[in-house]
């Protein structure tokens, strides 16, 4: 099943490893180091032109991807729950 993350982008729900708030998550040195490394490797994909609030970490076919999205973690969590229930209305 595909999960819309903003713009024209969607990811497979089975590939989502984590949804992390950038304001709280970026305080950690390890998180900043991870994001920096992923950016150098070309694995960071911005979704939309707005200031990102959240990043989604996915793994598919052995490749990690980081999607920067303007949606909050709460919004994405609600969308995932709605998707699980089968009543996602966008």
C-alpha positions as CSV (number, residue, x, y, z in Angstrom):
1,X,0.0,0.0,0.0
2,X,1.3,3.5,-0.8
3,X,1.3,6.4,1.7
4,X,1.2,10.0,0.4
5,X,3.8,12.2,2.1
6,X,3.3,15.5,0.3
7,X,3.6,17.0,-3.1
8,X,3.3,14.2,-5.7
9,X,5.3,11.7,-3.5
10,X,4.2,8.5,-1.9
11,X,6.1,5.7,-0.3
12,X,5.2,2.1,0.4
13,X,4.0,1.7,4.0
14,X,6.0,-1.5,4.3
15,X,9.3,0.4,3.7
16,X,8.8,3.0,6.4
17,X,11.2,2.5,9.3
18,X,10.6,5.8,11.2
19,X,8.9,9.1,11.2
20,X,11.0,11.7,13.1
21,X,10.2,15.3,14.0
22,X,13.0,17.5,12.8
23,X,12.7,20.0,15.7
24,X,13.1,17.4,18.4
25,X,15.1,14.8,16.5
26,X,17.8,17.1,15.2
27,X,19.0,18.0,18.7
28,X,20.8,14.6,18.8
29,X,24.4,14.6,17.5
30,X,23.8,11.1,16.1
31,X,20.7,12.2,14.2
32,X,22.5,15.3,12.7
33,X,25.5,13.0,11.8
34,X,23.1,10.5,10.2
35,X,21.3,13.1,8.1
36,X,24.6,14.7,7.0
37,X,25.9,11.3,5.9
38,X,22.7,10.5,4.0
39,X,22.8,13.9,2.3
40,X,26.4,13.3,1.2
41,X,25.3,9.9,-0.2
42,X,22.4,11.5,-2.1
43,X,19.8,9.7,-0.1
44,X,17.9,12.8,1.1
45,X,14.8,13.7,-1.0
46,X,13.0,16.9,-0.3
47,X,9.2,16.7,-0.7
48,X,7.8,20.1,-1.7
49,X,9.3,23.6,-1.3
50,X,8.1,24.4,2.2
51,X,10.3,24.2,5.3
52,X,10.4,20.6,6.4
53,X,9.0,19.6,9.7
54,X,9.5,15.8,9.6
55,X,11.7,13.2,8.0
56,X,10.7,9.7,7.0
57,X,13.3,7.0,7.0
58,X,12.6,4.2,4.5
59,X,14.4,1.1,3.4
60,X,13.6,-0.6,0.2
61,X,15.6,-3.0,-1.8
62,X,18.5,-2.6,0.7
63,X,18.6,1.2,0.1
64,X,17.9,3.8,2.8
65,X,16.1,7.0,1.8
66,X,15.3,10.1,3.9
67,X,12.2,12.1,2.8
68,X,11.9,15.6,4.1
69,X,8.2,16.6,4.3
70,X,6.4,19.7,5.5
71,X,3.8,17.6,7.4
72,X,4.1,17.2,11.2
73,X,4.6,13.8,12.7
74,X,1.1,14.0,14.2
75,X,-0.4,14.6,10.8
76,X,1.5,11.7,9.3
77,X,0.6,9.4,12.1
78,X,-3.1,10.2,11.7
79,X,-2.8,9.6,8.0
80,X,-1.2,6.2,8.6
81,X,-3.9,5.3,11.1
82,X,-6.6,6.3,8.6
83,X,-4.9,4.3,5.9
84,X,-4.9,1.2,8.2
85,X,-8.6,1.6,8.7
86,X,-9.1,2.1,5.0
87,X,-10.7,5.5,5.2
88,X,-8.0,7.9,4.1
89,X,-9.5,10.9,2.5
90,X,-7.0,13.4,1.1
